[in-house]
Structures are given as structure tokens and as C-alpha cells.
């Protein structure tokens, strides 16, 4: 039963490509494990309506209550704040799905949403910049298998003091880890303890200190991802010292300038807030979409907000931007766990 207000579209009446069904079913049945007794908030936008309709069909089959929101029906975009009606709906939901395309300067509204999710321990699927290709690739992964590998990687890194990451493109990065910061697994199996991006597949922490060179020949995150896409032909090379971004170079000057501006929004925007290892072994290459690409096997880091509610880091930033490379070699306390992008750990 859809209890949405009249101002919202009836997504249960909307036609969609049946090829979206396996990914939508994975999201609802495997990743979120929605029960008939639960209430779900589905938040979408104009661009993502077809995917939202596929998700709603699965919710109808489960038989749960749900409320659908199309952002453009309730607010002007880009959002300055999360609409009050959506905030109130989240307060009475056990599960939430956020399937929208990122727009410039909307991170604050997403943080307002995840603040409610964290406080109420909602099982939340974060599907920012979801598209049909991701639904047909990353969302069709065997998330139980991804979770098994993620658990093994987590066990390997949890007690580690140092992780080194190198690539043939020129990345040479060392992360010294802080034992006071927790590692978090977001494998696609979403729990009340940690909301997750879908498709899932990563383990991450806030590092103690990162130093070295990162050749970003994959993608950069947030709204810069849609603007610049796959960076294989024109990488962005950055230098990190004492956990801070100190240099950035690229043949694409606009990319370099936009990235530099983003990472200098506030006093901690240039600080490494996340050190992560992608664990979605079903992904074969970077596709130019951060939602999927940060799960691609390898190392990615993010500048800005350290997700302290989960990692235990006690500082804050209003921004968060991931950077992804390709074909990593990774050593954990001297023991190699990945060679040229392939895990040496069995799932």
C-alpha cells in the first residue's frame, strides 16, 4: 500500500525496463532484507524514476508499507536542506532507499538525511548517481560472496599498523593507521549499524596519517564525477603529506582547478578522512561512476568528512570527495594481499 501524499507520483503504476528487476530484487531482498511488517521511505528524483519504479515493484511484492518521494515534487534543486516532510517520514521508517543524481552543493542535505539514519539505526541504501548500467552490473553482484571477502579483508586490516599501495601508473601511498579508529565494512549487506552505498563492496577507516603520491586514473567523486568521468586518458596526480593534500597536477587544468577548489572548501576539506579497500570482485573495470567505481577492487581515499560516527574520528568537514585508481598492489604490514588489482585472498 502506498501512503504517499497526493503531490507524489504513483511509482507503482510506472512502466520500467524488466532488466532492472534483478538489481532491484537484490537491493530489496538481499541487501536490505525488507520485511512485510516494515515501513520503507523511497526517495528518488526525476532522472532516477525508472529505477525507483523497479525498486517499488519489489517492495510491493514483499508486501510492506512504503512512502515515495520525488525530490522535484517537494523542493527546488539543488537542495539547500532536506525537505521537512522527508525528514518526518524517515523518523517513522525502518528502511530507506535514496536513488538520486547528485547535484552541486547538495552534500549538506544528504548529511542531514544520514544523521537521521544513524540516530534511528535505519537500514539505508544510499544509491547516489545510480544508473541503468550500474543496475545491470554492480547491483547484480553476489553480495553474499562480496561480504565473505569483505569479512576476510576486514580481519586482515583491523589490527594492521601500516598499509602500502602502489600502481604501475605511479601511485605510491603509505597509510599509517590509528588503532583508535574503527574499520567499517559496507559489503552491500546493510545492517542497522551502518547504512551502505549500493552497490556495496568496501572496507574503510579514517587513517592516522597518509603520505605519498596517488595517480587518480579512475575517477573523482561527488558532482565532479559526472563532469569529468573516467580519468584513464587524463589522470589527476596528487601529493599527500601529513594527511593533507599539498599538490595536484593534471593535463586537464579544469579538473585540477575544480578538484583543488572542492578540497579547499573548509579547513579539513584537504584532509584524508577515509582510507578504503574496494571488495566488489564482480566489477571488472572502472566505468566513470563513483557509486560503483569506489567498490572496484583496489585502494581509494577520500578527502574531507571522516564519517566519525562510524570510525570514531573526532574531526569534521562539510565536504567529502573520493578518488579512485586502477590495478593496485597492496601490502598490509608487509604482507601482499593484492597484485595488479587481483585479491590474493579467497572469497
Secondary structure as GFF3:
##gff-version 3
##sequence-region A 1 347
A	DSSP	three_ten_helix	11	13	.	.	.	ID=ss1
A	DSSP	three_ten_helix	18	20	.	.	.	ID=ss2
A	DSSP	alpha_helix	21	25	.	.	.	ID=ss3
A	DSSP	pi_helix	26	31	.	.	.	ID=ss4
A	DSSP	beta_strand	39	44	.	.	.	ID=ss5
A	DSSP	three_ten_helix	46	48	.	.	.	ID=ss6
A	DSSP	alpha_helix	49	62	.	.	.	ID=ss7
A	DSSP	beta_strand	65	70	.	.	.	ID=ss8
A	DSSP	alpha_helix	71	74	.	.	.	ID=ss9
A	DSSP	alpha_helix	84	90	.	.	.	ID=ss10
A	DSSP	beta_strand	95	100	.	.	.	ID=ss11
A	DSSP	alpha_helix	107	120	.	.	.	ID=ss12
A	DSSP	beta_strand	123	128	.	.	.	ID=ss13
A	DSSP	alpha_helix	132	136	.	.	.	ID=ss14
A	DSSP	three_ten_helix	138	140	.	.	.	ID=ss15
A	DSSP	alpha_helix	143	157	.	.	.	ID=ss16
A	DSSP	beta_strand	162	167	.	.	.	ID=ss17
A	DSSP	beta_strand	172	176	.	.	.	ID=ss18
A	DSSP	beta_strand	184	186	.	.	.	ID=ss19
A	DSSP	beta_strand	196	197	.	.	.	ID=ss20
A	DSSP	beta_strand	202	205	.	.	.	ID=ss21
A	DSSP	beta_strand	209	216	.	.	.	ID=ss22
A	DSSP	beta_strand	219	220	.	.	.	ID=ss23
A	DSSP	alpha_helix	222	228	.	.	.	ID=ss24
A	DSSP	beta_strand	236	241	.	.	.	ID=ss25
A	DSSP	beta_strand	244	249	.	.	.	ID=ss26
A	DSSP	alpha_helix	253	262	.	.	.	ID=ss27
A	DSSP	beta_strand	272	278	.	.	.	ID=ss28
A	DSSP	alpha_helix	290	293	.	.	.	ID=ss29
A	DSSP	beta_strand	298	304	.	.	.	ID=ss30
A	DSSP	alpha_helix	308	311	.	.	.	ID=ss31
A	DSSP	beta_strand	320	324	.	.	.	ID=ss32
A	DSSP	beta_strand	328	332	.	.	.	ID=ss33
A	DSSP	beta_strand	335	339	.	.	.	ID=ss34
A	DSSP	beta_strand	342	343	.	.	.	ID=ss35
###
